[in-house]
Amino acid sequence: MTTTINSDEIVAIEERFQLATYKKMPLVAERGEGVWIYTSDGDRYLDLYGGHAVAGTGHCHPHVVKAIREQSEKLLFYSNLVYSGARARAAEKLVSIAPESLTKAFFCNSGTEANENAMRMARMTTGRENIITFSGGFHGRTADAISATFLGKYREIGEPNVPGHLKAEFGDIDSVRAVADDSVAAIMLEPIQSMAGVRMAGSEFYRALRELCDERGIVLIYDEVQTGVGRTGDWFFAGSDAGDSVVPDIITLAKSLGSGIPVGACLVTEEIASHIKENDLGTTFGGGMIAMAAVTATLEAIENDRLLANVCEVESYLREHLKEVEQVVQVHGRGFLLGLEFADKAKKVHEALLEQKIITGTSSDPKVLRLLPPLCLAKDQVDLLVDALRKIF
Ligand SMILES: Cc1ncc(COP(=O)(O)O)c(C=O)c1O
């Protein structure tokens, strides 16, 4: 029998027994459905942050829950030493929605791990050492990924950093050319820099990066941990109009790929795959059956519910209606990866919205509030946000 504990007790126990590495919002999440989070006190919050961009299909999408439940009754886990129908289906489905030249998937458990493996594959493919990443980019917190992160103080947290990392300025192709010598294995970027405040480059930047990589034999890696799996209104930023149809050699994914079940992936070209042999990469849990069932069901749910079209339609509606809030100076980003820029501190807006039971995210730019809602967000829920903002101001 489980004993019920109230929300104050839950907070006190977590504070006491969990390492205090996150500043938490004052709510105890108990249940989720679509864009809504229900607390143990019976309150309902509109979730425009999706638990760090994870709830792409919305909380507890029935198709995903069913797939996980059914798989859990058959086999929870076996490693890559055996074949599995769940893994075969996930790999085939993921490759089928990827840009045509990305034909093989490697599965792991998180975004940082996907990026570590992508950088390793680039080094193995080229026999070179250095990776160029960008000011404002965030790629994770394990040793190589944090050393590739030039946003704020993250890199310092990871000191001593591992060697093999060079920095260029996001959006400035000349700064890339200046460091892209024959020691460079890869150029890796978040095509839309999320944590930096939802920053995009002009589409010509992505095209110029592709040309530079082709010219100098460098691997181009898109970290689509946030932008992937439908968030921008396309399956991926890679190949989309916003990025001038540029396709990199590797895409990395995580976050919403498993609708909340931890899973990461790298999608790679045949050329990259041809340099990777048995035992070069590995991870115990990568490709596990529950995660794989979640991936397939996530991608099917996005298709069945026509969520890509929904993102495009509701993004336009949101942008139009945000014009009614004059304190929103600019709206950055694409699809449901949006940065609302205010003249003053976004943190205050975040807190005021939370009081009105709307969850949003802040960013490293103090003026930018981030929205990373589930892809099923509807127009009437946008109205709730706009009304709340009007009320605040
Ligand atoms: C763009 C990007 N890359 C990588 C990561 C790291 O992913 P994870 O936290 O799953 O390791 C994040 C996490 O926020 C991210 O936003």
The ligand as an SDF file (V2000), in Angstrom:
LIG
                    3D

 16 16  0  0  0  0  0  0  0  0999 V2000
   20.5880   21.9740  -28.4110 C   0  0  0  0  0  0  0  0  0  0  0  0
   20.8790   21.0110  -27.3050 C   0  0  0  0  0  0  0  0  0  0  0  0
   21.8230   20.0830  -27.4840 N   0  0  0  0  0  0  0  0  0  0  0  0
   22.1010   19.1720  -26.5240 C   0  0  0  0  0  0  0  0  0  0  0  0
   21.4550   19.1880  -25.3160 C   0  0  0  0  0  0  0  0  0  0  0  0
   21.7730   18.1630  -24.2730 C   0  0  0  0  0  0  0  0  0  0  0  0
   20.7480   17.2470  -24.1990 O   0  0  0  0  0  0  0  0  0  0  0  0
   20.5730   16.3230  -22.9080 P   0  0  0  0  0  0  0  0  0  0  0  0
   20.1890   17.2030  -21.7710 O   0  0  0  0  0  0  0  0  0  0  0  0
   19.5360   15.3250  -23.2890 O   0  0  0  0  0  0  0  0  0  0  0  0
   21.9020   15.6780  -22.6740 O   0  0  0  0  0  0  0  0  0  0  0  0
   20.4540   20.1510  -25.0850 C   0  0  0  0  0  0  0  0  0  0  0  0
   19.7450   20.1930  -23.7910 C   0  0  0  0  0  0  0  0  0  0  0  0
   19.1090   21.1420  -23.4160 O   0  0  0  0  0  0  0  0  0  0  0  0
   20.1650   21.0890  -26.1050 C   0  0  0  0  0  0  0  0  0  0  0  0
   19.2360   22.0170  -25.9300 O   0  0  0  0  0  0  0  0  0  0  0  0
  1  2  1  0
  2  3  1  0
  2 15  2  0
  3  4  2  0
  4  5  1  0
  5  6  1  0
  5 12  2  0
  6  7  1  0
  7  8  1  0
  8  9  2  0
  8 10  1  0
  8 11  1  0
 12 13  1  0
 12 15  1  0
 13 14  2  0
 15 16  1  0
M  END
$$$$
